Amino acid sequence: MSPRWLSYLGLLAIWPGPIQAHDIYSHLVDDRGASCCDATDCRPAPYRLRATGVEMFVFGQWVAVPADKILYRALVGDAGETGGGHWCGFAYRLRPEYVTRCAVLPPQSAAAVEAVP
């Protein structure tokens, strides 16, 4: 093996792995202990409080979030672009239906959600 290849192999061995932004979701579990995320279905998402409950902006539209899917916590590594809102779920491709596995809202929003009539 040439010295050049040895240098490349050495660099490859010490090169840090890719930073996984999705790692901020890897510890999330729902109320049954099931993982919220399968490494591709969680994303930052703006949220809003409506008289009917919480909605999050995913896939280009506002999606209703079931109250039992909401986790109130701060995520380490959250960049803050959505005010602490994150959505984990998926959309059926053949019909406009969205399944929320978990929704994360900042802890301070819990009181506001409870106050919604």
C-alpha positions in Angstrom: 0.0 0.0 0.0 1.3 3.4 -0.9 2.0 6.1 1.7 -0.8 8.2 0.2 -3.3 5.5 0.8 -2.1 5.0 4.3 -2.6 8.7 4.9 -6.1 8.5 3.6 -6.9 5.5 5.7 -5.5 7.3 8.8 -7.6 10.4 8.1 -10.7 8.2 7.6 -10.1 6.4 10.9 -9.9 9.7 12.9 -12.5 11.6 11.0 -15.6 12.2 13.1 -18.8 10.6 12.0 -21.6 12.6 10.5 -23.4 14.7 13.0 -26.9 13.3 13.3 -29.4 16.2 13.8 -32.0 13.5 14.3 -30.3 12.4 17.5 -32.2 15.0 19.4 -35.3 12.8 19.0 -33.8 9.4 19.6 -34.7 9.3 23.3 -38.4 10.3 22.9 -41.0 7.7 23.8 -44.8 8.0 23.9 -47.0 7.3 26.9 -46.8 3.5 26.2 -43.0 3.5 26.0 -42.9 3.2 22.2 -40.3 5.2 20.3 -41.7 8.4 18.7 -39.2 8.3 15.9 -37.8 5.9 13.3 -34.9 8.2 12.4 -36.7 10.0 9.6 -40.1 11.1 10.8 -39.4 13.8 13.4 -38.9 17.4 12.4 -39.0 20.9 13.9 -42.6 22.3 13.4 -44.2 25.6 14.2 -47.3 25.2 16.4 -50.3 27.2 17.3 -53.1 26.9 19.9 -56.6 26.9 18.6 -60.0 26.6 20.3 -60.0 23.0 19.1 -56.5 22.2 20.4 -52.9 22.2 19.1 -52.0 22.3 15.5 -48.6 21.9 14.0 -47.4 23.0 10.5 -46.1 19.9 8.7 -46.1 18.9 5.1 -47.1 22.4 4.1 -50.3 22.5 6.1 -51.6 22.8 9.7 -52.3 19.4 11.2 -54.4 18.8 14.3 -52.4 17.1 17.1 -54.2 14.7 19.5 -53.7 15.9 23.1 -52.5 12.5 24.3 -49.6 12.7 21.8 -48.1 15.9 23.3 -44.9 15.8 25.3 -44.0 19.0 27.2 -40.2 19.2 27.3 -37.2 21.1 26.0 -35.0 19.1 23.6 -31.2 19.4 23.9 -29.9 20.5 20.5 -33.1 22.3 19.5 -32.1 25.2 17.2 -35.1 27.2 18.3 -36.5 28.0 14.9 -40.0 26.8 15.8 -40.2 28.1 19.4 -39.6 24.5 20.7 -42.2 22.7 18.5 -41.4 19.4 17.0 -43.6 16.8 15.3 -43.0 13.1 14.9 -45.3 11.2 12.6 -46.1 10.3 9.0 -48.6 11.0 6.2 -50.3 8.4 4.2 -49.4 9.0 0.6 -52.7 8.1 -1.1 -54.9 10.2 1.1 -54.4 13.4 3.1 -54.2 11.7 6.5 -51.6 12.4 9.1 -50.6 10.2 12.0 -48.9 11.9 14.9 -46.6 9.6 17.0 -45.5 12.4 19.3 -45.5 16.2 19.3 -43.1 18.1 21.5 -44.0 21.5 22.9 -41.9 23.6 25.2 -42.8 23.1 28.9 -44.1 26.6 29.4 -46.8 26.0 26.8 -48.5 23.3 28.9 -50.4 26.0 30.9 -51.5 27.7 27.8 -52.8 24.5 26.2 -54.8 23.7 29.3 -56.3 27.1 29.3 -57.7 26.7 25.7 -61.5 26.3 26.0 
